[in-house]
């Protein structure tokens, strides 16, 4: 049978099979074979679809991907909400399927089209193509310099949402070496002094017919977390057992890290040195799995070399240490065993600077000075001038920290002779038994001493 004109348009536009007329079986009425097809729509766009017959219901499998609204009994409007794939089924009042469509929602191509149109204006002579993806845009093509690539990437980030993946090829690649220096000094001063009356026995202190006893806190050791030293004093013929608690600590810590990385201009490089510690994670059904947390020194930077030799540097150093003072203890249900998970103390910085090759800059600095003092004693007696010191404990702590992070980029070229590159084990070999036992040497190589050419320096006699 010859199909009607709307049916032919629908079959050609949506890839649907032509309608097959209903076949009468006795007095029963048969339902026409439903349409099947594919509809493609971009995210944020819509289409008006003509249905083969009037419908009563529209069903969308995933409303997060696309939505459908009836515009008339035989027309529906489809709107793409997120990249993905779903189904739309149209039925009549009796629940018979009239049409079923597979809806494919593509990522929006607005940002990608704008990047391709504006790339020749931003960077003349460039050949750039942009492909929209579900979570961003992929840039491909060829540019002359890393500065040109940086311009196109920045424009793509302004126009679109999500991640911009830079897959551009630079015809004139430049290598950049970055030296980072992280110096940290930490000093802790702790002073604690007090009389620990809790060490007095139950018999107390006998002074004639009087019995003196009492309890009070000792020196405030909670500040430092250390155990104060004790000195006992005993009087002849008496039972005085008071204890003097005293603690003095001076701690000085120095942390120095100097990582060096080399990468191409416009390419991100990362560096990590440190370790991992296990962290228990509940995985359901009373089961526990183990994940690992990184700590140590981490460095990420992205250099971009401009045409005049300046370097735009995006650098993010981070230094972290395990901290047992803020650890968490996890006990397993139905078991007496427990797991202690340490915390992590992190110091990080993120900065973008413009430097010349060989120029340095401090990108982060921190000076921290904390003072903590705790006094505890017997109410009333500890407030008496002079004598109150016998009934009082005093704790004092001061923590000073200073952190400086400096960066220095260099434009570098590879060497033609690999032997010119120095390493820490140059000129070292294991010593033999004679050198190790008799000569007490830890190096078996007799490296010749270099002489200074010409008359240089002076000699003190």
C-alpha positions as CSV (number, residue, x, y, z in Angstrom):
1,X,0.0,0.0,0.0
2,X,1.3,3.5,-0.7
3,X,2.3,5.4,2.4
4,X,1.2,8.9,3.0
5,X,3.5,11.9,2.5
6,X,4.0,12.6,6.3
7,X,4.9,9.0,6.8
8,X,7.6,9.2,4.0
9,X,9.1,12.4,5.6
10,X,9.2,10.8,9.0
11,X,10.9,7.6,7.7
12,X,13.5,9.6,5.8
13,X,14.3,12.1,8.5
14,X,14.4,9.8,11.5
15,X,15.5,6.5,9.9
16,X,12.2,4.9,10.6
17,X,10.5,2.0,8.9
18,X,7.4,2.9,6.8
19,X,4.1,2.3,8.4
20,X,2.5,-1.1,7.8
21,X,-1.3,-0.9,7.7
22,X,-3.3,-2.8,10.3
23,X,-4.5,-6.2,9.2
24,X,-8.0,-7.1,10.1
25,X,-8.4,-10.4,11.9
26,X,-12.1,-11.2,12.1
27,X,-13.9,-8.6,13.9
28,X,-10.9,-7.6,16.1
29,X,-8.9,-4.5,15.4
30,X,-5.1,-4.9,15.1
31,X,-2.6,-2.2,16.1
32,X,-0.3,-0.8,13.5
33,X,3.4,-1.8,13.8
34,X,5.2,0.8,15.9
35,X,7.9,3.1,14.5
36,X,11.5,2.7,15.7
37,X,14.2,5.3,15.1
38,X,17.1,7.4,16.3
39,X,17.0,11.1,17.1
40,X,20.2,13.1,17.7
41,X,20.1,16.4,19.6
42,X,22.8,18.6,21.1
43,X,22.8,19.5,24.8
44,X,20.7,22.6,25.4
45,X,19.0,22.3,22.0
46,X,15.5,21.0,21.1
47,X,13.6,19.4,18.3
48,X,9.9,19.1,17.3
49,X,9.0,15.6,16.2
50,X,5.9,14.6,14.3
51,X,4.4,11.3,15.5
52,X,2.8,8.8,13.2
53,X,-0.5,8.8,15.1
54,X,-2.0,10.7,18.0
55,X,-0.7,9.4,21.3
56,X,-1.9,9.6,24.9
57,X,1.3,9.0,26.9
58,X,5.0,9.8,26.5
59,X,7.6,7.9,28.6
60,X,11.3,8.9,29.0
61,X,13.7,6.4,30.4
62,X,16.2,8.9,31.8
63,X,15.0,12.4,32.5
64,X,18.6,13.5,33.3
65,X,19.6,13.0,29.7
66,X,16.5,14.3,27.8
67,X,13.0,15.3,28.4
68,X,9.9,15.2,26.1
69,X,6.7,17.3,26.2
70,X,3.6,16.9,24.0
71,X,3.0,19.9,21.7
72,X,-0.2,18.4,20.2
73,X,-1.7,14.9,20.1
74,X,0.6,13.9,17.2
75,X,3.6,16.1,18.0
76,X,6.2,16.1,20.8
77,X,9.1,18.4,21.7
78,X,12.5,16.8,22.8
79,X,15.0,18.8,24.8
80,X,18.6,17.6,25.4
81,X,19.7,18.1,29.0
82,X,23.0,16.2,29.3
83,X,25.3,14.1,27.0
84,X,24.2,10.5,27.0
85,X,21.6,8.1,25.5
86,X,18.0,7.2,26.5
87,X,14.7,6.0,25.1
88,X,11.3,7.7,24.5
89,X,8.2,5.5,24.1
90,X,4.8,6.9,22.9
91,X,1.6,4.9,23.5
92,X,-2.1,5.3,22.9
93,X,-4.8,5.3,25.5
94,X,-4.9,1.5,25.7
95,X,-1.1,1.3,26.3
96,X,-0.2,0.1,22.8
97,X,3.2,1.2,21.7
98,X,2.9,3.6,18.7
99,X,6.6,4.7,18.4
100,X,9.9,4.2,20.2
101,X,12.9,6.5,19.7
102,X,16.5,6.2,20.8
103,X,17.6,9.7,21.8
104,X,21.3,10.5,21.6
105,X,22.3,13.8,23.3
106,X,25.6,15.2,22.0
107,X,27.8,17.7,23.9
108,X,27.1,21.3,23.0
109,X,29.4,22.4,20.2
110,X,29.1,26.1,20.8
111,X,32.4,26.5,22.6
112,X,34.2,24.3,20.1
113,X,32.9,26.2,17.2
114,X,33.8,29.6,18.7
115,X,37.3,28.4,19.4
116,X,37.8,27.3,15.8
117,X,36.4,30.6,14.4
118,X,38.5,32.8,16.7
119,X,41.8,30.8,16.6
120,X,42.9,32.3,13.2
121,X,42.3,35.8,14.6
122,X,44.1,35.2,17.9
123,X,47.0,33.3,16.3
124,X,47.4,33.9,12.5
125,X,48.7,30.9,10.6
126,X,47.5,28.4,13.2
127,X,45.5,25.3,12.3
128,X,43.3,24.4,15.3
129,X,40.3,22.1,15.6
130,X,38.2,21.8,18.8
131,X,36.1,18.7,19.6
132,X,33.4,19.0,22.3
133,X,33.3,16.3,24.9
134,X,31.1,15.4,27.8
135,X,33.3,17.1,30.4
136,X,35.1,19.8,28.3
137,X,36.9,20.4,25.0
138,X,39.8,18.8,23.3
139,X,42.1,21.1,21.3
140,X,44.1,19.6,18.4
141,X,46.2,21.2,15.7
142,X,49.5,23.0,15.2
143,X,50.8,26.3,16.4
144,X,54.2,28.0,16.1
145,X,55.1,28.8,19.7
146,X,54.0,27.8,23.2
147,X,52.7,31.4,23.7
148,X,50.3,30.8,20.8
149,X,49.1,27.6,22.4
150,X,48.6,29.3,25.7
151,X,46.4,32.0,24.1
152,X,44.1,29.4,22.5
153,X,43.8,27.4,25.7
154,X,42.9,30.5,27.7
155,X,40.2,31.4,25.1
156,X,38.8,27.9,25.2
157,X,38.6,28.1,29.0
158,X,36.7,31.4,28.8
159,X,34.2,30.2,26.3
160,X,33.4,26.7,27.6
161,X,32.8,24.9,30.8
162,X,34.7,21.9,32.1
163,X,38.2,20.8,31.4
164,X,40.2,21.9,28.4
165,X,42.6,19.3,27.2
166,X,45.6,20.8,25.3
167,X,46.7,18.4,22.5
168,X,48.2,21.1,20.4
169,X,51.5,20.5,18.6
170,X,54.1,23.3,18.9
171,X,56.5,23.5,16.0
172,X,59.2,25.3,18.1
173,X,59.3,23.5,21.4
174,X,61.3,25.0,24.2
175,X,62.5,23.1,27.3
176,X,62.3,24.8,30.8
177,X,64.0,23.6,33.9
178,X,62.6,24.7,37.3
179,X,64.5,24.7,40.5
180,X,62.4,25.0,43.7
181,X,63.8,25.6,47.2
182,X,61.6,24.9,50.2
183,X,63.2,25.9,53.5
184,X,61.4,25.6,56.8
185,X,62.7,26.3,60.3
186,X,60.8,25.4,63.4
187,X,61.7,26.1,67.1
188,X,59.9,25.0,70.2
189,X,60.7,26.2,73.7
190,X,58.9,24.5,76.6
191,X,59.3,25.4,80.3
192,X,57.3,23.7,83.1
193,X,57.7,24.1,86.9
194,X,55.5,23.2,89.8
195,X,55.0,21.4,93.1
196,X,53.2,18.0,92.9
197,X,51.3,17.7,96.1
198,X,49.5,14.6,94.9
199,X,52.7,12.7,95.7
200,X,52.1,13.4,99.4
201,X,51.2,10.1,101.1
202,X,48.0,9.4,103.0
203,X,49.8,10.2,106.3
204,X,50.5,13.7,105.0
205,X,53.1,16.0,106.5
206,X,53.3,15.9,110.3
207,X,54.1,19.3,111.9
208,X,53.7,18.8,115.6
209,X,50.1,17.9,116.2
210,X,49.0,19.1,112.8
211,X,48.7,16.9,109.7
212,X,49.1,18.7,106.4
213,X,47.9,17.0,103.2
214,X,46.3,18.0,99.9
215,X,46.2,17.5,96.2
216,X,47.0,19.8,93.3
217,X,48.0,19.5,89.7
218,X,51.7,19.3,88.8
219,X,53.4,21.4,86.2
220,X,51.3,21.7,83.0
221,X,52.8,18.9,81.0
222,X,49.9,18.9,78.6
223,X,51.5,21.7,76.7
224,X,54.5,19.7,75.5
225,X,53.1,16.2,75.9
226,X,56.3,15.1,77.7
227,X,56.7,13.7,81.2
228,X,58.3,16.2,83.6
229,X,61.3,15.0,85.6
230,X,60.9,14.5,89.4
231,X,63.1,15.3,92.3
232,X,62.1,14.0,95.8
233,X,62.9,15.7,99.1
234,X,62.8,14.0,102.4
235,X,63.3,15.8,105.8
236,X,64.8,13.8,108.7
237,X,62.2,12.6,111.1
238,X,59.3,13.7,108.8
239,X,57.1,12.2,106.1
240,X,57.3,15.0,103.6
241,X,57.3,13.5,100.1
242,X,56.4,16.5,98.0
243,X,57.8,16.3,94.5
244,X,59.1,19.1,92.3
245,X,58.1,18.7,88.7
246,X,60.4,20.5,86.2
247,X,60.7,20.3,82.4
248,X,62.8,22.2,80.0
249,X,62.9,21.5,76.3
250,X,64.4,23.3,73.3
251,X,63.7,21.8,69.9
252,X,65.0,23.1,66.6
253,X,63.9,21.5,63.3
254,X,65.2,22.3,59.8
255,X,63.5,21.0,56.6
256,X,65.1,21.7,53.2
257,X,64.0,20.4,49.9
258,X,65.3,21.4,46.5
259,X,63.5,19.5,43.7
260,X,64.5,20.2,40.0
261,X,62.2,19.4,37.1
262,X,62.5,19.8,33.3
263,X,59.6,19.9,30.9
264,X,58.5,21.4,27.6
265,X,57.0,24.8,27.4
266,X,53.2,24.5,27.9
267,X,53.4,21.0,29.3
268,X,52.7,20.2,33.0
269,X,55.3,18.4,35.0
270,X,55.0,16.9,38.5
271,X,57.4,15.6,41.1
272,X,56.7,13.6,44.3
273,X,59.0,12.2,46.9
274,X,57.8,10.7,50.2
275,X,55.7,7.8,50.9
276,X,52.2,6.4,51.7
277,X,50.5,5.2,54.8
278,X,47.5,2.9,54.9
279,X,44.0,4.1,55.8
280,X,41.2,1.6,56.6
281,X,38.0,2.2,54.6
282,X,34.6,0.5,55.3
283,X,33.4,-1.4,52.2
284,X,30.1,-2.8,53.5
285,X,29.1,-6.1,55.1
286,X,31.4,-5.4,58.0
287,X,34.4,-5.6,55.7
288,X,37.3,-3.2,55.8
289,X,39.5,-2.4,52.8
290,X,42.8,-0.4,52.8
291,X,43.6,2.7,50.8
292,X,46.8,4.7,50.8
293,X,47.4,8.4,51.5
294,X,50.4,10.2,50.0
295,X,52.6,12.4,52.1
296,X,56.0,14.1,51.5
297,X,57.0,16.6,48.9
298,X,54.8,17.2,45.8
299,X,55.5,19.7,43.1
300,X,53.4,20.6,40.0
301,X,54.3,23.3,37.5
302,X,53.4,24.4,34.0
303,X,55.8,26.9,32.2
304,X,54.9,28.9,29.1
305,X,57.7,30.7,27.2
306,X,56.8,33.9,25.5
307,X,58.3,35.2,22.3
308,X,60.5,37.7,24.2
309,X,62.0,35.0,26.4
310,X,59.9,35.6,29.5
311,X,58.4,32.6,31.3
312,X,54.9,32.4,32.7
313,X,55.1,29.9,35.5
314,X,52.2,28.2,37.2
315,X,53.6,26.4,40.2
316,X,52.0,24.5,43.1
317,X,54.4,23.1,45.7
318,X,53.2,21.1,48.7
319,X,54.9,19.5,51.7
320,X,53.1,17.2,54.1
321,X,54.1,15.2,57.1
322,X,52.4,12.6,59.3
323,X,51.1,14.0,62.6
324,X,50.3,11.5,65.3
325,X,49.1,14.2,67.7
326,X,45.8,14.4,65.8
327,X,45.5,10.7,65.0
328,X,42.2,8.8,65.0
329,X,41.6,5.4,66.6
330,X,39.2,3.0,64.9
331,X,37.9,-0.1,66.8
332,X,36.4,-3.0,65.0
333,X,33.0,-4.1,66.1
334,X,33.0,-7.3,68.1
335,X,36.8,-7.2,68.5
336,X,39.2,-5.8,71.0
337,X,41.7,-4.8,68.2
338,X,41.9,-1.1,67.2
339,X,43.7,0.7,64.3
340,X,45.3,4.1,64.8
341,X,45.3,6.3,61.7
342,X,47.6,9.4,61.8
343,X,46.6,12.7,60.4
344,X,48.6,14.8,57.8
345,X,50.0,18.3,58.3
346,X,50.1,20.1,55.0
347,X,51.8,23.3,53.8
348,X,51.1,24.2,50.2
349,X,51.1,27.2,47.9
350,X,49.7,28.0,44.4
351,X,51.0,30.9,42.4
352,X,51.4,32.3,38.9
353,X,54.5,34.5,38.2
354,X,56.3,35.8,35.1
355,X,60.1,35.6,35.3
356,X,63.1,35.7,33.0
357,X,65.4,32.7,32.5
358,X,67.6,32.5,35.6
359,X,65.6,35.0,37.7
360,X,64.3,33.9,41.1
361,X,61.3,34.9,43.2
362,X,59.9,33.9,46.6
363,X,56.3,32.7,45.8
364,X,55.4,32.0,49.4
365,X,56.4,33.0,52.9
366,X,55.0,32.1,56.3
367,X,56.0,33.3,59.7
368,X,54.1,31.8,62.6
369,X,54.6,32.5,66.3
370,X,52.4,30.8,68.9
371,X,52.6,31.2,72.6
372,X,50.7,29.0,75.1
373,X,50.7,29.3,78.9
374,X,48.8,27.2,81.5
375,X,48.7,27.8,85.3
376,X,47.0,25.4,87.7
377,X,47.1,25.2,91.5
378,X,45.2,25.2,94.8
379,X,42.5,27.9,95.0
380,X,43.4,30.5,97.5
381,X,46.8,29.2,98.5
382,X,48.2,29.5,95.0
383,X,47.3,33.2,94.9
384,X,49.4,34.1,98.0
385,X,52.4,36.3,97.0
386,X,55.7,34.4,97.1
387,X,54.5,31.4,99.0
388,X,51.8,30.7,96.4
389,X,54.5,29.3,94.1
390,X,54.6,26.2,96.3
391,X,51.0,25.4,95.5
392,X,51.0,26.3,91.8
393,X,52.1,24.6,88.6
394,X,53.2,26.7,85.6
395,X,53.6,25.7,82.0
396,X,54.9,27.8,79.1
397,X,55.4,26.9,75.4
398,X,56.4,29.0,72.4
399,X,56.5,27.7,68.9
400,X,58.1,29.6,66.1
401,X,57.9,28.5,62.4
402,X,59.2,30.1,59.3
403,X,58.7,28.8,55.7
404,X,60.0,30.3,52.4
405,X,59.5,28.8,48.9
406,X,61.5,30.2,46.0
407,X,61.5,29.3,42.4
408,X,64.0,29.8,39.6
409,X,63.2,28.8,35.9
410,X,65.8,28.3,33.2
411,X,65.5,27.8,29.5
412,X,67.8,24.8,28.8
413,X,69.1,22.8,25.9
414,X,70.3,19.2,25.9
415,X,74.0,18.4,26.0
416,X,75.8,16.7,23.2
417,X,78.0,14.6,25.5
418,X,76.1,12.7,28.2
419,X,79.4,12.3,30.1
420,X,79.3,16.0,30.9
421,X,76.3,15.4,33.2
422,X,77.3,15.0,36.9
423,X,75.8,12.5,39.3
424,X,76.3,11.9,43.1
425,X,78.2,8.6,42.5
426,X,80.8,10.0,40.1
427,X,84.2,8.7,41.0
428,X,83.0,6.1,43.5
429,X,83.6,2.4,43.6
430,X,83.3,-0.1,46.5
431,X,86.6,-0.4,48.5
432,X,88.4,-3.7,48.7
433,X,89.4,-5.4,52.0
434,X,92.8,-3.7,52.3
435,X,91.3,-0.2,51.7
436,X,88.3,-0.8,54.0
437,X,90.1,-2.5,57.0
438,X,93.6,-1.1,57.1
439,X,93.2,2.3,55.4
440,X,89.6,2.9,56.7
441,X,88.4,4.1,53.3
442,X,84.9,4.0,52.1
443,X,85.8,4.7,48.5
444,X,87.9,2.4,46.3
445,X,88.6,5.0,43.6
446,X,91.9,7.0,43.7
447,X,90.5,10.1,42.1
448,X,93.2,12.5,41.0
449,X,93.0,15.9,42.6
450,X,92.4,18.7,40.2
451,X,95.0,21.5,40.2
452,X,94.2,25.1,39.8
453,X,95.8,26.5,36.6
454,X,98.1,29.5,37.0
455,X,98.8,31.6,40.1
456,X,95.6,31.8,42.1
457,X,94.8,32.1,45.8
458,X,97.2,32.4,48.7
459,X,98.8,30.3,51.4
460,X,98.8,31.0,55.1
461,X,101.9,29.8,56.9
